């Protein structure tokens, strides 16, 4: 399927965008909480399982979002952007899409390479199988570091992305933010601009 050009994002893209954003922020908070040294071991195990469960959900949604972005719709650039700004926005968009897949995939690798072979109980409903990779303490340490670095890099980019969206909304007064909020918000914004509050 060829991507069709569009002025804004469709409902699927919008819902996936906000779901994944919420999951990423929640997983970062959960990841910080579950790695505290003073935490009770039983609580820590439960938090790890919840972290892995929501991580697998984030991975699934991120893959769907990435495929949707690459095959279904091509959103037109925001009006008024320079060529450099357009390339930077395009690069940021795709980098965040890729990281949304890579970060939870790295977490899956941690569980898969760990010699402890602790199962992943996704929401206590199903066991997620480990990837068929060699297991070792060195590999676990490597993937743990990679997962953490990628996760915090994603957080930094999310803050940068959010700041840019707010700048476009409140300083440049374009539709960079409102088109990710849906047609109703864009219509309200247009009505205010044309007729006043």
Backbone torsions as a table, in degrees:
resi	resn	phi	psi	omega
1	UNK	NA	128.7	177.9
2	UNK	-80.4	143.9	179.1
3	UNK	-71.1	136.7	177.4
4	UNK	-98.6	142.0	177.2
5	UNK	-71.2	147.7	-179.5
6	UNK	-151.4	152.0	178.1
7	UNK	-77.6	-25.6	-178.5
8	UNK	-144.6	178.3	-178.5
9	UNK	-85.7	147.0	177.9
10	UNK	-80.8	167.3	-176.5
11	UNK	-56.9	-35.2	-180.0
12	UNK	-63.7	-47.1	179.6
13	UNK	-62.5	-40.6	-178.5
14	UNK	-65.0	-48.8	-179.0
15	UNK	-62.2	-45.0	179.3
16	UNK	-63.4	-40.8	179.6
17	UNK	-56.4	-50.7	-175.9
18	UNK	-74.6	-33.7	175.9
19	UNK	-63.6	-46.4	-178.7
20	UNK	-66.7	-40.9	178.5
21	UNK	-60.6	-43.6	179.1
22	UNK	-64.7	-42.6	178.8
23	UNK	-63.0	-42.4	-179.0
24	UNK	-61.7	-47.8	-179.7
25	UNK	-64.6	-42.3	178.5
26	UNK	-63.9	-39.8	179.3
27	UNK	-67.1	-34.9	176.8
28	UNK	-66.2	-42.4	177.4
29	UNK	-64.7	-45.0	179.3
30	UNK	-63.8	-40.2	178.6
31	UNK	-62.3	-39.5	177.4
32	UNK	-65.9	-44.2	-176.8
33	UNK	-65.6	-40.6	-173.0
34	UNK	-77.4	-13.0	-179.7
35	UNK	-100.9	7.5	175.6
36	UNK	-67.1	137.6	-175.3
37	UNK	-69.3	-27.2	-175.6
38	UNK	-86.2	2.1	-174.1
39	UNK	-73.7	146.6	176.6
40	UNK	-65.0	134.6	-176.2
41	UNK	-57.4	-39.9	-179.9
42	UNK	-66.3	-42.1	177.5
43	UNK	-66.1	-38.9	179.4
44	UNK	-61.8	-43.1	178.5
45	UNK	-61.0	-43.9	179.7
46	UNK	-62.9	-42.2	179.7
47	UNK	-65.6	-38.2	176.4
48	UNK	-60.9	-42.4	-179.6
49	UNK	-66.1	-39.5	177.2
50	UNK	-67.2	-38.7	178.0
51	UNK	-61.7	-44.4	179.4
52	UNK	-68.6	-36.8	179.4
53	UNK	-63.1	-51.2	-180.0
54	UNK	-69.5	-28.8	175.8
55	UNK	-64.5	-41.7	177.9
56	UNK	-67.1	-36.7	175.7
57	UNK	-64.3	-42.6	178.1
58	UNK	-61.8	-40.3	178.8
59	UNK	-62.1	-46.0	-179.8
60	UNK	-61.0	-47.9	-178.9
61	UNK	-66.2	-36.8	-179.5
62	UNK	-66.4	-38.4	177.0
63	UNK	-63.9	-43.8	178.0
64	UNK	-62.0	-43.3	-180.0
65	UNK	-64.2	-40.8	180.0
66	UNK	-65.1	-46.7	178.9
67	UNK	-62.2	-43.3	179.0
68	UNK	-60.4	-43.6	-178.9
69	UNK	-65.2	-36.3	-175.9
70	UNK	-84.7	-16.8	-172.5
71	UNK	-121.9	-26.0	-169.4
72	UNK	-100.3	-49.9	-171.6
73	UNK	-138.1	144.4	174.3
74	UNK	-121.7	105.1	-176.3
75	UNK	-76.7	133.6	-179.4
76	UNK	-66.9	148.8	178.8
77	UNK	-61.8	153.0	174.7
78	UNK	-63.6	137.5	-179.3
79	UNK	-64.8	143.1	176.2
80	UNK	92.7	-3.5	179.0
81	UNK	-77.0	142.3	171.2
82	UNK	-76.0	168.7	179.0
83	UNK	-60.9	-39.3	179.9
84	UNK	-66.9	-42.5	178.8
85	UNK	-64.4	-39.2	178.7
86	UNK	-63.9	-43.5	178.9
87	UNK	-65.0	-39.0	179.4
88	UNK	-65.7	-43.1	178.8
89	UNK	-64.7	-42.0	179.1
90	UNK	-62.4	-43.9	179.7
91	UNK	-65.5	-42.6	179.2
92	UNK	-62.3	-43.6	-179.7
93	UNK	-58.7	-48.6	-177.6
94	UNK	-73.8	-32.8	176.6
95	UNK	-63.9	-42.5	178.2
96	UNK	-66.1	-37.8	177.2
97	UNK	-62.3	-43.8	-179.5
98	UNK	-67.5	-43.8	179.9
99	UNK	-63.7	-33.6	178.2
100	UNK	-62.2	-26.3	175.6
101	UNK	-87.7	-45.2	-172.3
102	UNK	-68.3	-40.4	-176.3
103	UNK	-61.7	-53.8	177.4
104	UNK	-65.8	-30.5	176.4
105	UNK	-63.2	-38.5	175.8
106	UNK	-64.3	-36.9	175.5
107	UNK	-64.2	-38.9	176.3
108	UNK	-63.1	-36.9	177.4
109	UNK	-64.6	-36.8	178.3
110	UNK	-57.9	-50.4	-179.7
111	UNK	-62.8	-34.0	-174.8
112	UNK	-76.0	-35.9	-176.9
113	UNK	-90.3	-10.3	-177.3
114	UNK	-66.2	129.3	176.8
115	UNK	-64.0	-19.0	-179.9
116	UNK	-69.6	-24.7	178.5
117	UNK	51.4	47.3	177.4
118	UNK	-76.3	124.6	-178.9
119	UNK	-64.6	154.2	173.4
120	UNK	-102.4	110.0	-179.8
121	UNK	-94.0	94.7	-176.6
122	UNK	-69.1	107.1	179.4
123	UNK	53.9	27.9	-179.6
124	UNK	58.2	25.9	-178.9
125	UNK	-113.2	-37.3	-175.5
126	UNK	-149.0	148.4	176.6
127	UNK	-91.3	123.8	177.5
128	UNK	-83.9	121.0	-178.3
129	UNK	-67.4	150.3	176.3
130	UNK	-74.6	153.3	175.2
131	UNK	-70.4	148.7	-177.7
132	UNK	-79.2	76.2	-178.0
133	UNK	-129.6	155.1	177.6
134	UNK	-62.9	147.1	-177.2
135	UNK	-108.4	137.1	176.4
136	UNK	-167.4	157.2	177.0
137	UNK	-64.3	-37.4	-179.6
138	UNK	-64.6	-43.1	179.0
139	UNK	-65.6	-38.3	178.5
140	UNK	-63.8	-43.0	178.8
141	UNK	-63.8	-41.2	179.9
142	UNK	-62.1	-48.7	-177.9
143	UNK	-71.7	-30.1	175.7
144	UNK	-64.4	-43.7	177.6
145	UNK	-64.7	-45.4	179.8
146	UNK	-60.6	-42.8	179.9
147	UNK	-61.7	-43.7	-179.1
148	UNK	-67.0	-45.9	-179.4
149	UNK	-62.5	-45.0	179.7
150	UNK	-65.3	-38.3	-179.3
151	UNK	-65.8	-46.2	-179.8
152	UNK	-71.5	-30.5	173.5
153	UNK	-64.9	-40.1	176.9
154	UNK	-62.8	-42.8	178.8
155	UNK	-59.7	-44.3	179.3
156	UNK	-61.0	-42.5	180.0
157	UNK	-68.8	-34.2	176.9
158	UNK	-63.4	-42.8	177.5
159	UNK	-63.9	-41.2	178.3
160	UNK	-64.9	-43.3	178.7
161	UNK	-62.2	-44.6	-180.0
162	UNK	-65.6	-41.8	177.9
163	UNK	-61.9	-40.4	178.5
164	UNK	-64.9	-40.7	179.2
165	UNK	-63.4	-42.3	178.6
166	UNK	-67.4	-37.0	176.8
167	UNK	-62.1	-45.0	178.9
168	UNK	-63.5	-36.2	-175.9
169	UNK	-75.2	-46.0	-171.7
170	UNK	-96.7	-22.5	-178.3
171	UNK	-103.4	-50.7	-177.7
172	UNK	-89.2	-17.1	176.2
173	UNK	57.5	40.1	174.2
174	UNK	-104.4	-171.6	-173.2
175	UNK	-102.3	22.7	-179.2
176	UNK	-57.9	-38.5	-179.8
177	UNK	-87.4	-45.4	-172.7
178	UNK	-65.6	-27.7	179.8
179	UNK	-73.0	-15.2	172.7
180	UNK	-92.0	1.8	176.2
181	UNK	-102.6	-7.2	176.9
182	UNK	107.1	167.1	-175.5
183	UNK	-64.8	-33.9	-177.0
184	UNK	-63.3	-43.3	179.9
185	UNK	-66.8	-37.0	178.6
186	UNK	-67.6	-38.2	179.8
187	UNK	-65.3	-42.0	178.3
188	UNK	-62.4	-44.2	179.4
189	UNK	-61.3	-44.3	179.8
190	UNK	-63.3	-41.3	179.9
191	UNK	-63.4	-41.1	179.5
192	UNK	-64.8	-41.9	-179.3
193	UNK	-65.4	-36.2	-175.8
194	UNK	-83.7	-36.6	-172.2
195	UNK	-116.9	-9.0	-177.7
196	UNK	88.3	163.2	-178.0
197	UNK	-67.9	NA	NA
